[in-house]
Amino acid sequence: MELPDTLADLRNFLYQRGEQKWITSLSISFGVLGLTITGLWLQSTFLIGIGALASVVAPIAIAWLRESASLDLQRGDKCRRLILYADSLGHEVPASQMATVRAWALGGSISPAPFVRPYYVSRLVPGPQRLADNVTEAAFFTHALATKLQVGLWTAFGIAVIVAATSLILADLAKGIIGATGVAAAKSIGVVLSFLISGDFALLAKKYGDLKNDARLVFEASSRLREDSRATIDDVSPVCEDYGVALLQSPPVPSWLYLRYQSELNRLYRESHFQGREGAGPN
């Protein structure tokens, strides 16, 4: 069936708005870190005091931003589910639902969503198998992108910890030689190390790792169900719900990463999806 053209655009708008709030919350964390380090280097009690005050206020702003981002992501996921079930089961999107979704984006500038049409490539008839097929495609993308994020974050985290720990050890060995500048550098490294270990950096890596693992399980389950002619809606729905919960429990996948690998992932999936299927070929 033909989906309303604006539904994917609205989904993209809500996800991007939630993503921007997440980025702002991370920027606040790094801003407080920068204030603290600058104060140490300049030996400025004023900047150190501002940094201390910011460290008290920042968690409130960060919590508010992420709560607001969570609402946008939930609404974006509602759009995702409307698209999924309408395409998979041949249902019309109720006019009341479209009105509600449009109201969520009221006053916003809605741009075309960056996806390669059709939204899903499945050529199965509407029903449980098509639903499983569409979830398989979505989980394939999510698993690939979450893997990239997890590997990149843990690699950067490991390098930062090694460099920081080594610098602190060397600074301690040379504490009689390094002078005030060396002391400031050592303290700065200590602050950065504490930030990395206890802050968002490691937590993000873990969350994207959880998303990667959940997406892999969904991919394996849904790919089996799409080949099972006896599969029913009751069989497929729990897998769809597991995928939705995994998405909502994770920070948003950055749109720049999706755009970077969009063409390659589309090619890989569509080539493998249609391989060996008689009369089928990528759109």
C-alpha positions, 0 to 999 in steps of 0.5 A: 500500500502507499504510505502517506508521504509525510509520515516518514518525514515526520518520523525523521523530524522527531528523531532528529529533534531528539538527537539534537537534544542528546547532542546538547546534553553531551555538549554541556558535559564537555563544556563543564569539563572544559571549564574545569581544565581551563581553570586548572591551567590558568590557576583561576579560582573564578573559573574553577568556581564557575566550573563547580557551580556548572557541575551542580546545575549541569546535571539538572539541564542534562536530565531535562534535555534527555527526558525531553529527547526521550519523548521525541524519540518515543513519538518518532518510534510511534511513526516507525511503528505506523509505517511498519504495520501499514506496510507489512499488513496492508493497513491504512494509517488512521486519519486520527493518528496522522493528525496526532503525529502532525501535531507533535511536529507543530511549528517545525520545519519538516524536510524530506526524510533521507531514505531510498524508496521504497521504505522497505524492499520486501516483495512478500504479500501483506501478512506475518511473513512480510512483517518479519521481513521488514523487521529483518531489514530494520534490524540489519541496519541497526546492528551494523550501525550500533556495531560501528558506534560501539567499536569506535567508542570503546576504542577511543575510551581505551586509548584515552585511559591508557594515555591519561594513566601513562601521563599521570605515572610519568608526572608522578615520577618527575614531580620534582622537575615538571613545575607548575605547568606539569602539575596543571597538566597532570591534574587536567589528565586526572579530571579527564580520566575521571570524566571518561570512567564515570561519565557518558563516554563509557555509558554510551559505549555500553548502551550501543553494545546492548543495542547491537546485541538486541538487534542481532537477536531480532535479526536472527529471529525475524529472518527465520520467521519470514521463511516460515509459512506457518508463522502468525501475527502472534509469532511475529509481534513479540519480535517486533516489540523486542526491537522497539524496546531495544530502540527506545532503551538506547540513545539515538543512532546519529543521523550522520552515521546513517547517511554515511553508510546508507548506500552501502548498507542498502546495497548489501541488504538488497543484494543478499535479500533478493539472492536466489529469489526467482523473479526478484531483483533490487529496486 
